[in-house]
């Protein structure tokens, strides 16, 4: 790539970020070539309208090299006078059930989301490239994904009030590496990018073979554009339909009548169930379709449901009415408060008033309470006890300070993120 091509990429990336009119933004930087290219392009940008830039690196603790990679990014940030923070999961991912790669991805987005909220960032930039989009599309095709899965990654999306942007989604990884080389910038190669035990690496090598044998055209990735248009239309129909049948209560339960639900198209039914689960779990990615099918069947045909669970969500059914709530076992038992503003358990926005210095924790109300605490807490309405159990409870090491909807008063604002602009983003 010559200097002219490099200049065009820089102008394209900067022009797009500039069009967002941001006052501040964060960049997720791993030390790899993609995120390092994004970092240098934006930090070298000279403009009076340039947003204030912050950088975060994730250390999952899964590889021995991860600490040195974070340290590498930190030193580059120091040279360029950019604030940097290293983020690590509270629990080691090797101890978490489920697919390791999926758990790492979920933890990564959760950490970045909380960081962005704590810094009042309007946007988090991610270094996904055109190569990543193609690999993603091929993986989902072999997995049997539907319209949403084949729509691929979006250049811009909003979750939990955070704008996630991928400015490099139309740029090749090779072009970015040439840019770094031409400007004498360094990066670190992750050794796992050559490990065939990961499905993504297998897809990467398969794509290379397909290209070399001319079995795949450069327009392959356009499939995501076609599917994206279809996905948006289906989503709009599902959102419009959901607004006519779903209701929320103050403790975060969702209620709907099966009779109205079954009158909707099958695609819309699946989207509503998937959207509800995604909202409760806070995950970017919807549950596997095979698991959705089982829940869908139970919701429609079971006479009663005492508690069917999927993705940290509990479905109950009685007399033709379905009630959905958070699963208590899926809620983090103890969250130490480090910031004045943060999202707890994906759905509760908690804002502490300035000046509070005592050490506080957030726990689900359903944890065992001393009798003295139980006696002093009463609620303003007769709520479902199992739903109350999943609500945030703010405590010190010795006593309960606040529970929403109760008689307790404290210098804190707790808000359930169930408004249309929050809930329906998960559809």
C-alpha positions as CSV (number, residue, x, y, z in Angstrom):
1,X,0.0,0.0,0.0
2,X,1.4,3.3,-1.0
3,X,1.2,6.6,0.9
4,X,-1.8,7.7,-1.2
5,X,-3.8,4.6,-0.2
6,X,-2.8,5.1,3.4
7,X,-3.9,8.7,3.4
8,X,-7.3,7.7,2.0
9,X,-7.8,5.1,4.8
10,X,-6.9,7.7,7.4
11,X,-9.2,10.3,5.9
12,X,-12.1,7.8,5.6
13,X,-11.7,6.7,9.3
14,X,-11.3,10.3,10.6
15,X,-14.1,11.6,8.5
16,X,-16.5,9.0,9.8
17,X,-15.6,9.6,13.5
18,X,-15.7,13.3,12.9
19,X,-19.3,13.0,11.6
20,X,-20.4,11.5,14.9
21,X,-19.7,14.9,16.6
22,X,-18.3,13.4,19.8
23,X,-16.9,15.3,22.8
24,X,-15.2,12.1,24.2
25,X,-14.7,8.5,23.1
26,X,-13.0,5.3,24.2
27,X,-10.9,2.9,22.2
28,X,-10.6,-0.8,23.0
29,X,-6.9,-1.5,22.3
30,X,-5.5,-5.0,22.6
31,X,-2.0,-4.3,21.1
32,X,-2.9,-6.2,17.9
33,X,-2.5,-4.5,14.5
34,X,-6.1,-3.6,14.0
35,X,-6.7,-1.8,17.3
36,X,-3.2,-0.2,17.2
37,X,-3.9,1.2,13.7
38,X,-7.2,2.6,14.9
39,X,-5.4,4.1,18.0
40,X,-2.7,5.8,16.0
41,X,-5.0,7.1,13.3
42,X,-7.1,8.8,15.9
43,X,-4.4,10.0,18.2
44,X,-2.4,11.5,15.3
45,X,-5.5,13.3,14.1
46,X,-5.1,17.1,14.6
47,X,-8.3,19.1,14.8
48,X,-10.0,21.5,17.2
49,X,-13.1,19.2,16.9
50,X,-11.3,16.1,17.9
51,X,-12.9,14.3,20.9
52,X,-11.0,13.6,24.1
53,X,-9.7,10.0,23.7
54,X,-9.5,7.3,26.4
55,X,-8.1,3.8,26.0
56,X,-8.9,0.5,27.7
57,X,-7.2,-2.9,27.4
58,X,-8.8,-6.1,28.5
59,X,-6.7,-8.7,30.3
60,X,-8.7,-11.9,30.5
61,X,-5.8,-13.7,32.3
62,X,-6.0,-16.6,29.9
63,X,-2.6,-16.3,28.4
64,X,0.8,-15.7,29.9
65,X,1.5,-13.0,27.4
66,X,-1.6,-10.9,28.2
67,X,0.0,-8.8,30.9
68,X,2.9,-7.8,28.7
69,X,0.5,-6.9,25.9
70,X,-1.5,-4.6,28.2
71,X,1.8,-3.1,29.4
72,X,2.8,-2.5,25.8
73,X,-0.4,-0.5,25.1
74,X,0.0,1.4,28.4
75,X,3.5,2.6,27.4
76,X,2.4,3.8,24.0
77,X,-0.5,5.7,25.6
78,X,2.0,7.3,28.0
79,X,4.1,8.5,25.1
80,X,1.0,10.0,23.4
81,X,-0.3,11.3,26.7
82,X,-3.6,9.3,26.5
83,X,-5.3,8.0,29.6
84,X,-5.2,4.2,29.7
85,X,-6.8,1.6,32.0
86,X,-6.4,-2.2,32.2
87,X,-9.7,-4.0,32.8
88,X,-9.9,-7.6,34.2
89,X,-12.9,-9.8,34.9
90,X,-13.8,-10.3,38.6
91,X,-13.9,-14.1,38.1
92,X,-11.3,-16.1,36.2
93,X,-13.0,-17.2,33.0
94,X,-11.7,-20.8,33.4
95,X,-14.1,-21.1,36.3
96,X,-17.2,-19.9,34.3
97,X,-19.4,-22.5,32.8
98,X,-20.0,-22.5,29.0
99,X,-18.0,-21.8,25.9
100,X,-14.7,-20.0,26.9
101,X,-14.6,-17.8,23.8
102,X,-18.2,-16.7,24.2
103,X,-17.7,-16.0,27.9
104,X,-14.5,-14.0,27.1
105,X,-16.5,-11.9,24.6
106,X,-19.3,-11.3,27.0
107,X,-16.9,-10.3,29.8
108,X,-15.0,-8.0,27.4
109,X,-18.2,-6.0,26.4
110,X,-19.4,-5.9,30.0
111,X,-16.1,-4.4,31.2
112,X,-16.0,-1.9,28.4
113,X,-19.6,-0.9,29.0
114,X,-19.0,-0.2,32.7
115,X,-15.8,1.7,31.9
116,X,-17.6,3.8,29.3
117,X,-20.4,4.6,31.8
118,X,-17.9,5.5,34.6
119,X,-16.0,7.9,32.3
120,X,-19.2,9.3,30.7
121,X,-18.0,8.3,27.3
122,X,-20.4,8.8,24.4
123,X,-18.8,6.1,22.3
124,X,-16.5,3.1,22.3
125,X,-14.5,2.4,19.2
126,X,-13.6,-1.2,18.2
127,X,-11.1,-2.3,15.6
128,X,-13.1,-4.9,13.7
129,X,-12.1,-5.1,10.1
130,X,-13.5,-6.4,6.8
131,X,-11.6,-9.7,7.3
132,X,-13.4,-10.1,10.7
133,X,-16.7,-9.5,9.0
134,X,-16.1,-12.2,6.4
135,X,-14.9,-14.7,9.0
136,X,-17.9,-13.9,11.1
137,X,-20.3,-14.4,8.1
138,X,-18.7,-17.8,7.2
139,X,-18.8,-19.0,10.8
140,X,-22.5,-18.2,11.2
141,X,-23.3,-19.7,7.8
142,X,-21.9,-23.0,8.8
143,X,-23.6,-22.7,12.2
144,X,-27.0,-22.4,10.4
145,X,-27.7,-18.8,11.5
146,X,-30.8,-17.0,10.4
147,X,-31.2,-13.5,9.0
148,X,-29.9,-11.7,12.1
149,X,-26.7,-13.8,12.3
150,X,-26.0,-13.4,8.6
151,X,-26.5,-9.6,8.8
152,X,-23.1,-9.5,10.4
153,X,-21.6,-6.8,12.6
154,X,-22.9,-3.3,12.3
155,X,-20.7,-0.3,11.8
156,X,-22.7,1.5,14.5
157,X,-24.9,0.2,17.3
158,X,-26.3,1.3,20.7
159,X,-26.5,-0.8,23.8
160,X,-27.2,0.3,27.3
161,X,-26.8,4.0,26.3
162,X,-23.3,3.3,24.8
163,X,-22.6,3.9,21.2
164,X,-20.4,1.1,19.8
165,X,-18.6,2.0,16.5
166,X,-16.4,-0.1,14.1
167,X,-14.8,2.5,11.9
168,X,-12.5,-0.1,10.2
169,X,-15.3,-2.5,9.1
170,X,-14.6,-1.7,5.4
171,X,-10.8,-1.9,5.7
172,X,-8.6,-4.9,5.2
173,X,-6.2,-6.1,7.9
174,X,-3.4,-6.1,5.4
175,X,-4.0,-2.4,4.6
176,X,-3.8,-1.5,8.3
177,X,-0.5,-3.4,8.8
178,X,0.9,-1.6,5.8
179,X,-0.1,1.7,7.4
180,X,1.6,0.8,10.7
181,X,4.8,-0.3,8.9
182,X,4.9,2.8,6.7
183,X,4.7,4.9,9.9
184,X,7.1,2.8,12.0
185,X,4.4,1.9,14.5
186,X,4.6,-1.5,16.2
187,X,2.0,-4.1,17.2
188,X,1.9,-7.5,18.9
189,X,0.8,-10.7,17.2
190,X,-1.5,-12.8,19.4
191,X,-0.1,-16.4,19.2
192,X,-3.7,-17.7,19.5
193,X,-4.3,-16.3,16.0
194,X,-2.4,-19.3,14.6
195,X,-4.0,-21.9,16.8
196,X,-6.3,-24.3,14.8
197,X,-8.2,-25.3,17.9
198,X,-10.2,-22.1,17.5
199,X,-13.0,-22.1,15.0
200,X,-12.3,-18.6,13.9
201,X,-8.8,-19.5,12.9
202,X,-10.1,-22.5,10.9
203,X,-12.5,-20.1,9.1
204,X,-9.7,-17.7,8.4
205,X,-7.6,-20.4,6.7
206,X,-10.7,-21.7,4.8
207,X,-11.3,-18.2,3.4
208,X,-7.7,-18.0,2.2
209,X,-8.1,-21.3,0.4
210,X,-11.4,-20.2,-1.2
211,X,-9.9,-17.0,-2.4
212,X,-6.7,-18.6,-3.8
213,X,-8.9,-21.1,-5.7
214,X,-11.2,-18.3,-6.9
215,X,-14.2,-19.9,-5.3
216,X,-15.3,-16.8,-3.4
217,X,-15.9,-13.4,-4.8
218,X,-15.0,-10.0,-3.3
219,X,-18.8,-9.4,-3.1
220,X,-19.2,-12.3,-0.6
221,X,-19.4,-9.9,2.3
222,X,-22.3,-8.0,0.6
223,X,-24.5,-10.8,1.9
224,X,-24.4,-9.0,5.2
225,X,-25.8,-5.9,3.7
226,X,-28.7,-7.8,2.1
227,X,-29.4,-9.6,5.3
228,X,-29.1,-6.4,7.3
229,X,-31.9,-4.8,5.4
230,X,-34.1,-7.9,5.9
231,X,-33.2,-8.0,9.6
232,X,-34.1,-4.4,10.2
233,X,-37.5,-4.8,8.6
234,X,-38.3,-7.9,10.7
235,X,-37.1,-6.1,13.8
236,X,-39.3,-3.1,13.2
237,X,-42.3,-5.4,12.8
238,X,-41.4,-7.2,16.1
239,X,-40.9,-4.0,18.0
240,X,-44.2,-2.6,16.8
241,X,-46.0,-5.9,17.8
242,X,-44.3,-6.2,21.1
243,X,-45.4,-2.7,22.1
244,X,-49.0,-3.9,21.8
245,X,-48.7,-7.0,23.9
246,X,-45.9,-6.5,26.5
247,X,-46.2,-4.7,29.8
248,X,-43.6,-4.1,32.5
249,X,-43.9,-3.7,36.3
250,X,-41.6,-1.8,38.6
251,X,-39.6,-4.8,39.7
252,X,-38.6,-5.6,36.2
253,X,-41.0,-8.4,35.3
254,X,-42.4,-8.6,31.7
255,X,-46.0,-9.8,31.2
256,X,-48.0,-10.9,28.2
257,X,-51.0,-12.9,27.2
258,X,-50.4,-16.1,25.2
259,X,-53.6,-15.5,23.2
260,X,-52.3,-12.2,21.7
261,X,-48.8,-13.6,21.4
262,X,-49.9,-16.5,19.1
263,X,-51.6,-14.2,16.7
264,X,-48.3,-12.7,15.7
265,X,-46.1,-14.2,12.9
266,X,-43.8,-17.0,14.0
267,X,-40.7,-14.9,13.2
268,X,-42.0,-12.1,15.4
269,X,-42.7,-14.5,18.2
270,X,-39.2,-15.7,18.2
271,X,-37.8,-12.2,18.0
272,X,-39.8,-11.1,21.0
273,X,-38.7,-14.1,23.2
274,X,-35.1,-13.6,22.1
275,X,-35.3,-9.8,22.7
276,X,-36.6,-10.4,26.2
277,X,-33.9,-12.8,27.1
278,X,-31.2,-10.5,25.7
279,X,-32.5,-7.6,27.8
280,X,-32.4,-9.6,31.0
281,X,-29.0,-11.0,30.3
282,X,-27.6,-7.8,28.8
283,X,-25.8,-9.9,26.1
284,X,-25.2,-8.6,22.6
285,X,-25.8,-12.0,21.1
286,X,-29.1,-13.9,21.1
287,X,-29.5,-17.5,22.4
288,X,-29.0,-20.4,20.0
289,X,-32.1,-21.0,17.9
290,X,-32.4,-24.6,19.1
291,X,-32.8,-23.4,22.7
292,X,-35.2,-20.7,21.6
293,X,-37.4,-23.3,20.0
294,X,-37.8,-25.2,23.3
295,X,-38.8,-22.0,25.2
296,X,-41.2,-21.0,22.4
297,X,-42.9,-24.4,22.4
298,X,-43.3,-24.3,26.2
299,X,-44.7,-20.7,26.1
300,X,-47.4,-21.6,23.6
301,X,-48.3,-25.2,24.4
302,X,-47.6,-25.8,28.1
303,X,-50.7,-25.4,30.3
304,X,-48.6,-23.9,33.1
305,X,-45.0,-23.1,33.6
306,X,-43.5,-23.0,37.1
307,X,-40.1,-21.8,35.9
308,X,-38.4,-22.5,32.6
309,X,-34.9,-20.9,32.4
310,X,-32.7,-19.7,29.5
311,X,-29.9,-17.1,29.5
312,X,-30.5,-16.1,33.1
313,X,-34.2,-15.5,32.5
314,X,-37.2,-17.3,34.0
315,X,-40.5,-17.9,32.1
316,X,-43.6,-18.6,34.1
317,X,-47.1,-19.3,32.8
318,X,-50.5,-19.4,34.6
319,X,-54.0,-19.1,33.2
320,X,-52.8,-18.1,29.8
321,X,-50.5,-15.3,31.1
322,X,-46.7,-15.4,30.8
323,X,-44.5,-13.6,33.3
324,X,-40.8,-13.3,32.6
325,X,-38.2,-12.3,35.2
326,X,-34.5,-12.4,36.0
327,X,-33.0,-15.7,37.4
328,X,-31.6,-15.0,40.9
329,X,-28.8,-17.6,40.4
330,X,-27.6,-15.6,37.4
331,X,-27.2,-12.4,39.3
332,X,-23.7,-11.5,40.7
333,X,-23.8,-12.0,44.4
334,X,-21.6,-9.1,45.5
335,X,-20.6,-6.0,43.5
336,X,-18.2,-3.6,45.1
337,X,-19.1,0.0,44.1
338,X,-16.1,1.9,42.6
339,X,-17.9,4.5,40.5
340,X,-20.6,7.0,41.2
341,X,-22.6,5.9,38.1
342,X,-22.9,2.4,36.8
343,X,-25.2,-0.3,35.4
344,X,-25.9,-3.3,37.8
345,X,-27.0,-6.6,36.4
346,X,-27.5,-5.2,32.9
347,X,-30.7,-3.4,33.6
348,X,-30.4,-1.1,36.7
349,X,-28.8,2.3,36.4
350,X,-27.4,3.3,39.8
351,X,-26.2,6.8,40.5
352,X,-24.7,7.8,43.9
353,X,-24.9,11.4,45.0
354,X,-21.5,13.1,45.2
355,X,-19.8,13.1,48.5
356,X,-20.6,9.5,49.6
357,X,-17.4,8.1,51.0
358,X,-18.5,4.9,52.8
359,X,-17.6,1.6,51.1
360,X,-20.7,0.2,49.5
361,X,-21.7,-3.0,47.8
362,X,-24.7,-4.0,45.6
363,X,-26.2,-7.4,46.1
364,X,-29.4,-9.1,44.9
365,X,-32.1,-8.5,47.6
366,X,-32.8,-12.3,47.6
367,X,-29.5,-13.0,49.4
368,X,-29.9,-14.1,53.0
369,X,-30.6,-11.1,55.3
370,X,-30.2,-10.8,59.1
371,X,-33.5,-10.8,60.9
372,X,-33.0,-7.2,62.0
373,X,-32.7,-6.0,58.4
374,X,-35.7,-8.0,57.3
375,X,-37.8,-6.4,60.0
376,X,-37.0,-2.8,58.9
377,X,-37.6,-3.2,55.2
378,X,-41.1,-3.0,53.8
379,X,-42.4,-2.5,50.3
380,X,-44.9,0.0,49.0
381,X,-46.8,-2.6,47.0
382,X,-47.4,-6.4,47.0
383,X,-44.8,-7.5,44.5
384,X,-43.8,-11.0,43.5
385,X,-41.3,-12.2,46.1
386,X,-39.2,-14.0,43.5
387,X,-39.0,-10.8,41.4
388,X,-38.1,-8.7,44.4
389,X,-35.3,-11.1,45.2
390,X,-33.4,-10.0,42.0
391,X,-33.6,-6.3,42.7
392,X,-30.5,-4.3,43.7
393,X,-29.8,-4.0,47.4
394,X,-27.2,-1.4,48.5
395,X,-25.3,-2.3,51.6
396,X,-22.3,-1.6,53.7
397,X,-20.4,-4.4,55.4
398,X,-22.8,-4.3,58.3
399,X,-26.2,-3.0,57.2
400,X,-28.7,-2.5,54.3
401,X,-28.8,1.1,53.1
402,X,-31.3,1.0,50.3
403,X,-33.6,-1.2,48.2
404,X,-35.8,0.4,45.5
405,X,-39.6,0.6,46.1
406,X,-39.0,0.1,49.8
407,X,-39.3,2.5,52.8
408,X,-35.6,2.9,53.0
409,X,-34.1,6.3,52.1
410,X,-30.6,6.9,50.9
411,X,-28.6,9.4,48.7
412,X,-28.9,7.2,45.6
413,X,-31.0,7.1,42.4
414,X,-31.9,3.7,41.0
415,X,-33.6,3.4,37.6
416,X,-34.8,0.4,35.8
417,X,-33.7,0.6,32.1
418,X,-37.0,-0.6,30.6
419,X,-37.9,2.3,28.5
420,X,-38.5,1.8,24.7
421,X,-35.1,3.3,23.8
422,X,-33.4,0.8,26.1
423,X,-35.5,-2.4,26.0
424,X,-36.1,-2.6,22.2
425,X,-32.4,-2.2,21.3
426,X,-32.1,-5.9,22.2
427,X,-34.6,-7.0,19.5
